[in-house]
């Protein structure tokens, strides 16, 4: 990390008296080199790059404007701050200097305190900018490394999950053969154990397939188009009414539902997973009530699905959108803990948010947002 005391200044002025004043004012705090014309200044830059340049405008040969233009046109020197030294007070002349890339002016005759203050300010800015740039480089490198590690872990997880299916299917097939040969209706201890092995294999295969589905879904590229959210909700609700005919469910739209810009396939998955969640956790109610609505936020639509099911303890609400996270046993409510994790991933890919609110035995409300942009 460079300190101000380590900074170097190039002073360019064709008057020895001016050079003497500037060197005396700055040499105690910084390294100083000088040039008495534009050509020499440009030659010096080929040998050493200063941290800042104090540049006279009116000089014989190449004037300060042209020196500044050449410095800014060179990628090796374009970032050097240039402060013009001038007795010119016309606004047009100063404006030309700023257009060429100068950061400041110091007018003649010189005021020592002003010189020191302006030089220190611009050197401090340059040092801070350099430090920020270095930190950004480190951050970018860490981000790239982290993304590479994440991609590697994701690929590894996918491969392991995929490879696990084959031996599990083999075990499931063997248990099926044993049960067929040993008479499936037999109630011997061995038969029961084989039944258990078969059921465990079936559950694990289902979990792996859901994990693979989750991995594929969350890695899909989104293709946005206008999507009628109301229509998707209605189609999904009808599907669940047809599937769960033994369950008394009332679906209700509390507000109008807008058209949004989204990926229709992925948004169908979001709505299906949320409705499935509500249907599942209201199965023990005499009459399940599921309410759908939408509110307009700042640059976003806030969708919600509310139910009168078992509810949740808000202490554990943060877990529910994590993969394989459950608050109830498999015996109480079936599921794999992937549905809401998929919802969060898809909504995040659309630039939205997800959260959940509820109270034990009083029901749950799942929220998700989507950007409200012109179609």
Secondary structure as the mmCIF struct_conf table of DSSP 4:
data_model
#
loop_
_struct_conf.conf_type_id
_struct_conf.id
_struct_conf.beg_label_comp_id
_struct_conf.beg_label_asym_id
_struct_conf.beg_label_seq_id
_struct_conf.end_label_comp_id
_struct_conf.end_label_asym_id
_struct_conf.end_label_seq_id
HELX_RH_3T_P HELX_RH_3T_P1 UNK A 4 UNK A 6
STRN STRN1 UNK A 8 UNK A 12
BEND BEND1 UNK A 14 UNK A 14
HELX_RH_AL_P HELX_RH_AL_P1 UNK A 16 UNK A 26
TURN_TY1_P TURN_TY1_P1 UNK A 27 UNK A 29
BEND BEND2 UNK A 30 UNK A 30
STRN STRN2 UNK A 31 UNK A 35
BEND BEND3 UNK A 36 UNK A 37
HELX_RH_AL_P HELX_RH_AL_P2 UNK A 38 UNK A 47
BEND BEND4 UNK A 51 UNK A 51
STRN STRN3 UNK A 52 UNK A 56
BEND BEND5 UNK A 57 UNK A 58
BEND BEND6 UNK A 60 UNK A 62
HELX_RH_AL_P HELX_RH_AL_P3 UNK A 64 UNK A 73
BEND BEND7 UNK A 74 UNK A 74
TURN_TY1_P TURN_TY1_P2 UNK A 75 UNK A 79
BEND BEND8 UNK A 80 UNK A 80
STRN STRN4 UNK A 81 UNK A 86
BEND BEND9 UNK A 87 UNK A 87
HELX_RH_AL_P HELX_RH_AL_P4 UNK A 91 UNK A 100
TURN_TY1_P TURN_TY1_P3 UNK A 101 UNK A 101
STRN STRN5 UNK A 104 UNK A 107
BEND BEND10 UNK A 108 UNK A 109
HELX_LH_PP_P HELX_LH_PP_P1 UNK A 110 UNK A 110
HELX_RH_AL_P HELX_RH_AL_P5 UNK A 112 UNK A 181
TURN_TY1_P TURN_TY1_P4 UNK A 182 UNK A 182
TURN_TY1_P TURN_TY1_P5 UNK A 184 UNK A 185
HELX_RH_AL_P HELX_RH_AL_P6 UNK A 189 UNK A 218
TURN_TY1_P TURN_TY1_P6 UNK A 219 UNK A 219
BEND BEND11 UNK A 220 UNK A 220
HELX_LH_PP_P HELX_LH_PP_P2 UNK A 221 UNK A 222
STRN STRN6 UNK A 225 UNK A 228
HELX_RH_AL_P HELX_RH_AL_P7 UNK A 229 UNK A 243
TURN_TY1_P TURN_TY1_P7 UNK A 244 UNK A 246
BEND BEND12 UNK A 247 UNK A 247
STRN STRN7 UNK A 249 UNK A 253
BEND BEND13 UNK A 255 UNK A 255
STRN STRN8 UNK A 259 UNK A 262
HELX_RH_AL_P HELX_RH_AL_P8 UNK A 264 UNK A 280
TURN_TY1_P TURN_TY1_P8 UNK A 281 UNK A 284
BEND BEND14 UNK A 285 UNK A 287
STRN STRN9 UNK A 288 UNK A 296
BEND BEND15 UNK A 298 UNK A 299
STRN STRN10 UNK A 300 UNK A 307
BEND BEND16 UNK A 309 UNK A 310
HELX_RH_3T_P HELX_RH_3T_P2 UNK A 314 UNK A 319
TURN_TY1_P TURN_TY1_P9 UNK A 320 UNK A 321
BEND BEND17 UNK A 322 UNK A 322
TURN_TY1_P TURN_TY1_P10 UNK A 323 UNK A 324
BEND BEND18 UNK A 327 UNK A 328
TURN_TY1_P TURN_TY1_P11 UNK A 330 UNK A 332
BEND BEND19 UNK A 333 UNK A 333
BEND BEND20 UNK A 337 UNK A 337
HELX_RH_AL_P HELX_RH_AL_P9 UNK A 339 UNK A 349
TURN_TY1_P TURN_TY1_P12 UNK A 350 UNK A 351
STRN STRN11 UNK A 354 UNK A 359
TURN_TY1_P TURN_TY1_P13 UNK A 360 UNK A 362
STRN STRN12 UNK A 363 UNK A 371
#
